[in-house]
Amino acid sequence: MNCSIEGIDDIVNGIKLLSNEQNFQDIAKVNQSVANDLIIALRSAVPVDKGNLRDSIESFKSKKNANFLWVGPKYSSKKSMFEGGNHAHLVEYGTVDRYVGSRSKYVAANLAKAGVKQGFKGRMTAHPFIRPTYDKMKNSLLEKLKKGYEKVIIEAGKKTGVFSESR
């Protein structure tokens, strides 16, 4: 699931005209503050009581865009498949009928050794928590971003003399 806010790069590029390192740190603080609000709401909306899904919800800096944060479950490494938020999509969207078993004698033997009963395992119903939480909070998050960016821009403008003190 992606959330894209159009125009943030334009705002940041405009601030570059007034730029110094402090302005970029202030923008990062605004972004992180909004992300933290969403993280708290998502963690409280997780429909499962046990496991690591709730604790795996974090914010991540984008590798491609320094002004972009991802918020969602952190996937753990493939070595530890059942840790972290690797199963968040299954909780959010549910599953079709699931079967455990294999045509491979080797895989079937290892499943049996592990005590895994083969056959029909059922279906997991969807318990959406990410999309409804985001939809409920979208307007307040955008408003908080606008106010935070406006404050950074005004402060940067006052320091550089672009804005007068009368505003």
Disulfide bonds with the S-S distance in Angstrom:
none
